[in-house]
Amino acid sequence: MTGFESMWAALEPIGRHARTGGYRRYAWTGEDANLREWFAAEAQARGMELTLDRAGNQWAWWGDPDAEPGVVTGSHLDSVPDGGAFDGPLGVVSALAAVDALRGQGFVPSRPIGVVNFGDEEGARFGVACAGSRILTGALAADRAAGLRDGDGVTMAEAVRAAGLDPERLGRDEEALRRVSSFVELHVEQGRALVDLGRAVAVGSSIWPHGRWRLDLNGEANHAGTTRLADRDDPMLRLAEVVLAARREAGAHDCVATVGKVRVEPNGVNAIPSAVSAWLDARGPRERAVRAVAAAVGAAGGGTITEESFTADTAFDAALVTRLAAILDGAPVLGTGAGHDAGILAAAGVPAAMLFVRNPTGVSHSPAEYAEPQDCLAGVSALTAALVELTG
């Protein structure tokens, strides 16, 4: 068994749901603790120095980044509800495998190399995507982050404290950012472009503007069997308008939009709801169009709409993208509608780029997400070549 395979096998059972086969790896939970322990053990096995930044992200260093800023790679280990195995973990495992490959070649980097595990990238528990990198860079204010609540009403501050860390330390971390000269994140492709192109690896060029909004739709609780239709104030009808508007407005504005999460009160089968909260995810190639979709969906619901997060159009470092495409034999350069920690760092001024590994199903955020073993190894080779180029 190769080092890549052994690491993958060790990660595979953590947070996997027996019935769905998908993963439920949420921030600051027992599963998250197990993932962090795995990462720490892998760093220790390689003699890499492990540090935590003020957001709780884990950094493993080969060399001293305080003496000279280093080239960092890695991704995240958390998941969406019932997500796939590859989104995030492929980047972390590939980063460690690339370090192994470099050492096996006797390579001595001219500057430090870091591997990072960003926390809470998916935002599945507290609702804000890329929370770990947003807190690190200050894009998400510490007080707002600490006050975010999960579905059970637990705040992030409470969850962080329960995990053994100090929530008072949450915040932008200048020291951690100074240690990073550039960042290259490898990720499974979340689409079919590489399948159509017949290539195993691509270089990322940019991330579309994207945002998340919460819509609060109020009504009146009542009996489902005795209340006349004319007397009902049912917010589920407004929810239906919201869902239809998301699809209609996305099509009209050349965007994509989804209502993927709903909370109903009191959530009883024989009760007319008193209130519904729904979450809209909207993305597209132009910010004005994405915001127009959100505004139209909010108007269709007739309730209140609150922006929970928004990321503007993010172009990766042009020189770095060109350099990576050249050393990878003219690998295709692709934009993406998916958000990533690399985009948050790029927006904060860190030179960043991405590598994408072919996904034969084109499906992501699902147990059907996949990458062939040979394509995973091609990704490791590409990342290894990138690190040689950037630190040789």
N, C-alpha and C positions, 0 to 999 in steps of 0.2 A: 504494500500500500504506500503510495506517495505521500509526501507531507501535506499536499493540498487535500488529498482524499481523507487522511486521518483527521485533519482539522474539521473538514466538512462533516465527517461521521460523528465527531464529538459534539458539534453544534446541532445536528439534525433533530434530536429529541427534545431540545429545550423549548418549552412553550408550544409544542405541537398538540393540537386538539384531536382527541381520539376519534371523534365522530366525523368532523369535517375534513381532517387532514391538513387544515390550514394552521397558521401560527397566530398566537395571541401573546405577543411579547410587548407589553406596555411599560411605559416609563415608570421607574421607581416602584416596581413590584418585585415579588419573589423571582419571577422569571428573568426580569431585568438584572437582578442581583447575580443570578447564575451566569448570565451572559457576561457581566462585568468580571466575575471571577475567572471565567474562561479566558477572557482577553488578558487579564493580569497574569495568569499562569503562562500564556503563550509569550508574553513579553519577558517574563522572568526566565523562561526556558532558553531564550535567546540572549540573555544578559543585557536586555534593553532597559533603560531607566523609565519607570512608570510614574507619570505625574497626572494630577487632576487640575483642571482650571476652575475658575469661579462658577462655571455653569455645571460642573460635574462631568464634563467630557474627559475621556481617558486618552493620554498621549504616551506612546512608547517610543523612546529615542535611541537611535544608534549614533552615538556621538553627542557632543555637548552643544545644544542650541543656544546657550547663553554666551558661548564664545563666538559663534557665528550662526545666523539664522539658517534653518534647514529646509529641505524639500520634504513636503509631507504628502502622504497618500493615505487611503483608508476610506471609511464610509460610516455606516451605522448598523446596529444589530436589532433594533426594535422593529415592529411590524404594524400594519393596519390590522383590524379585526379579521381573522381567518385569511391572512395574507399568505403570499408565497414564500418559498425558502430563499430566493435569490436576491430580492430587493433589499440591498444594504449589506447583508452578510457576504455576498460574492466579492464586494469591494474590500472588506476587511480581511477575509481569508486570502484573497489575491495579493493584497499588500504584504502580508506576512510571508506568503510564498515567494514574492519577488525579493524580499530581504534574504530569504534562504538561498534563492538562485544566485544573487549577487555574491554572497559569502562563499557559495560553492565554487564560483568562478575565481575566487581570490581577489575580488574587486575591493578596492579601498576608496570610498567616496571622498571627494575633496571638501564636502560640507556635510553636516549631519543629515540623516534621513529619519523622518518620523512617521509613525503609523498612528492614526487617530480613530477612535470609536466615538462618534458624536451621539449624544443622548437625545431621545425624544424627537427624532427626525420626522416621524410620521404624524406626530400630534394626535395619536389615537386616543390618548387618555384625557388630555387637557385642551384639545381643540386647536392648538396653534402649531402649524407645521414648522419643522426645523427649529424647534424651541432651543435646543442645545447650542446651535451655532448662532441663533438670533440673540440669546442672552450673552454669549461670548463677545459678540461684536457690538452689543448695545442696541441692536435693531429692535429688541424686545426689552423694555425697561424692567428693571429688577422688581419694582413694586408691583407692576402689572403681572409679571410672571409668577411671583409668589402668591398672588391672589387668585390665579386661575383655578377653577374647580372642575373635578371630574364628575361623572354621572352620579356618583354617590355623595357629592357635596364635599369631598376631600380637597383641600387646597394643595397646590404644588408645594407650598412651604411645609405643610404638614407631611406630605409624602416624602419630601427630601429629608426632613428631620427623622422620619421613621426609618429611612434607609441609612441613617447614621451620619449624615452630613449636616452642615450648618446652613440653613436657608438665608441667614444674614450675609453670607458670602456671595450669594447670587449677584451677578452683575458683569458688566464689560470687564474683560481681563486684558489690560494693556501688555502685561508681561508675556502672557501666552501668545498674543498676536505678534509681538516683536520676534518671537522665535520662528515664525513662518516666513520663508522667503517666497515660496510658491506652493500651490496645492494642486494635485492631480487626483481626481476621484474616479475610480473605475466602478461601473454600474451595469447591471443587466439592462438591455434595451427594453423600453416599455412601449413597444410597437413593432411593426413589421418591416421597417425600412431596410434593415440589413438582410432580411430574408429575400426581399425583392432585388437587392443589389448583389446578392451572392457573396457577401463578405462577412467575415467573422467578427471584425472589430472596426469601430468608427471613432472619430474624434468629435466631441461635442463643441458646438459653436456658440450657442446661446440658449437661454431659457425664456419662454414666453411670459408675459405678464399674467399673474394669476392671483386670485384672492378667495377668501372664505367669509361668508356672511351668515349671521343668525337672524332668522325671521321669527318674531313672536306674534302669534295669532290668537287673539282672545275670543271667547264665546261665553256660553252659559251652561253650566252643568245641569243635566236634567235626566229624567227617566227615558230610556230608549223605547220602552213599550207603551207609555201612556201619553207622551207629549205629541201633540198634533204637529205635522210637518210645518204648517204655517207658523207655529209658535216656537220653532226651534232656532237657536242661535248656535250653529254647529261650526266650529273652526276647522273641522276636517274638510268642509267644502272649500274653504279658503286655501287649505293646504293643497287640494286638488288643483285649484287655479294656479298656485305657485309652481307645482310640478309641470303642468302643461305649459306655463309661461316660460319656464327654464328651457324646455326643448324648443319652443317656438322662437324665442328671442335669440338663443344661441345660433340657430340656423339663419336667422335674419342678419346677424352681425358677424358671420364667419368665425364663430367661437365654438367652444364646447362648454356645457354646463350640466351639473348634476345636483339633484337633491338626494343625498345619500344617507342622511341621518335625521331621525325624527324622534321627538320626545312628546308624549301625549299625557295629559293629566285629566282625570285620574287613571286613565288607561284600563278601564273596565269594559268588558264586552257588552254589557247591558246598560252602559251609561253614555250619554252624550257628553263629549269632552268639554271641560271648562277652558282649556288652553292647549295650544300646540306650539312647539318650537321646532323649526326646521333649519337645516344647515345647507347653504348653497355653496357649491364650488364652481367657479367660472374661470375660464382661461381662454386665451386667444393671442394672435400675433400682434394686436394693437391694444394699448391700455385703454384708450377712449372707448373702444368697442366692448371690452370686458366690463368696464364700469357702466356702460349703457345697458348691458344685459342685467346686471345686478339691480340697477334702478328700476328697470321695467318689471322685473320679477317681484321686487318689493312692492311696487304699486299694484300689481295684480293681486297680492295677498291682502292688501289693505291694512296690515298691521304695522309693526315697527321693524326696521331692518338695521342691524348693527354690523359694521365691518370688524371682523375679528383679526384678520391679517391680510396684508396685500404685499406682493412683491412685484416691482416694476420690471420691465424688459431688462434682462441681464445678459450682456455680451461677455463671453469669456475673453481672457487676455489674447489679443489678436496675434501677437508675436509668438506666444506659447502655443496657440492652436496651430499656427503655420509650422512651427518647429516640430510638433508632434506628428502632424500629417506627413511631413517630409521623411522623418525617420521610420515611419510605419509604411513605407512603400506607397505613398499617396493614398492612404486610407481615406474613405469618404468622410466629409465633414457635415454633421447633422445638427439641426436645432431640435429642441424638445419642449413639449408642453408640461413635463413633469418637473416639480420643484426638487432641489437638491441642496445639501449643505455647501457644495461648491459655488452655487449661485449666491448664497448669503455671504460667503467670504469674498467673492468677486465684487459684490456690491459694496463691501467694506474696504475695498482697495487692495485686497490680496490678489496677486496674479494667480489665476486659477483656470483650469480646463478639466475636461472629462474624457474618459474613454468608455465606449459602450460595447457590450458583448452581445452577440446575436441571440435572440429569443425566438425559437422556431414556432412557438404558438402565437406570438404577438400579444399574449395575455399577461397582465400584471395585476398586482393586488388581488391575487387569487391563487389557490393551490395549483392551478394549471400553469402558473409561471414556471419557466424552465430555461436551461441552457445546456447544450450538449457538452459532455466532458472535454472533448477535443477543443471546443470553442472556449471553454473556461481556461484551458491551458494556453490557448492562443492569447487570451486576455492577459494572463500572467506574463507571457513572453513580451507582449506589447508594453505592459507596465514596467517590466524589468528594463527594456530598452529605453523607455522614457526616463527612468531613474539614472541610467548610465549617462544619457545625454545631458541631464540636468545637474549631475553631481560628479561627472567624470573629469 
